[in-house]
Amino acid sequence: MKRFCFALDLQDDPALISEYEFWHRNVWPEIRKSILDAGITNMEIYRILNRLFMIMETTDSFDPQAKAAQDAANPKVQQWEELMWNYQKPLPHAKPGEKWIPMEKIFQL
């Protein structure tokens, strides 16, 4: 199993944050399928104020670049990403177009 952790910000607007959470309680079946088909076995997103933290657990064979290519070729995933971008905003140091930023593990017990 591999584990990946990412951070992203939301627009600092309670109404938009509420909508974002609504969509994540009602994820489209095609999005759920694309996640599972890529080898992601568990995904959790946590929020504090407008900061998001995502934990992804994957199979050992999971390839982030292959997932990105599959997503780019999937119209439904692109539609979902376009919708989510209404609520999300990049972290201050993100590159243009970059959303979820990988986090570095600095401690483990």
N, C-alpha and C positions, 0 to 999 in steps of 0.2 A: 504494500500500500504506500502511496505517496500522499503527502499533505501539502497544500498550497494555501497561503494566507494573503489577502489583498485588502486594500483600503480605497475608499472613494468617498466623496462628499455629495450631499444632496443640496439642492437649492435651500436656502435658509428661510423657508416659508411653511408654516404649520399646515396649511391647506394642501400644498404640493406634497409634503411628507406623508400626509394622510392618504392621498391618492396613490403614492408610491407603495405604501404598505398594503393598500387595497389590491393593487395588481399582484403583489407577491403572495397574497392569500388566495389569489385566483389566477395563478400562472397558467398560461395557455398550454394545452396538452402537447402541442408540437414543440414547445420550448422544453418542457419536462423530458420529452422523448429525445431531443437533441442532446441534452445534458447526459442522460443515461447512456445513450448510444455511443458517446465519446469516451466512456469509461470512467465517468464521474460517479462514484458510488454514494457519496453524501455531500450535501452542500448546505451550509448554514450562513445566514446573514444576520449580524447584530447591528444595532444602532444606538448611538449616544448623541443626542441633539441632532445635528445634521451630518455626522460622520458615520460611515458604514464600515464594517469589518466582515469579510467573507472568509470562511474556512471551507476548503474543498478537499475531500478525500477521494483518491482515484485508484484505479488499478495500477499495477507496476508498469504496464505498457502504455499508460496515458501519455500522449504527446501534445503539449500545449499549442505548438505550431500547427499540427494537424487539426486540432479543434478550431483554431482561428480560421483556417482555410475552409473547413466544413461550414462554419458559421457565415463566412463571407459568401458562400455559394447557396445558402439557404434563405430564400425570400422571406419566410415566416420569421426566422431569427433576426433578419435585418429589419423587419417591421417592428418586432419587439424592441430591438436596440434603439430604433428611432423614437419609439414611444417613451422608453426609459430615459432617453437623453433630455426629455422635457423636464425631468425631475433631478437629474444628476448634474454635477459640475465637477470638473477635474480638480485634483489636489493642486495646490499652488505651484509645485515643481514639476507637474506633469508635462510631457511633451505634447505638441499639438495632436489632437485626436485621441490621446491616450486616456482611458477611463480607469479601470481597476489597476492599481499600482501594486506590484508584488511587495510583500513585507519580508523583512529579514528576521529570522529567528535569532534572538540574542540570549535566550535562557531556556533551559529544560531541566526539570527536577527528575 
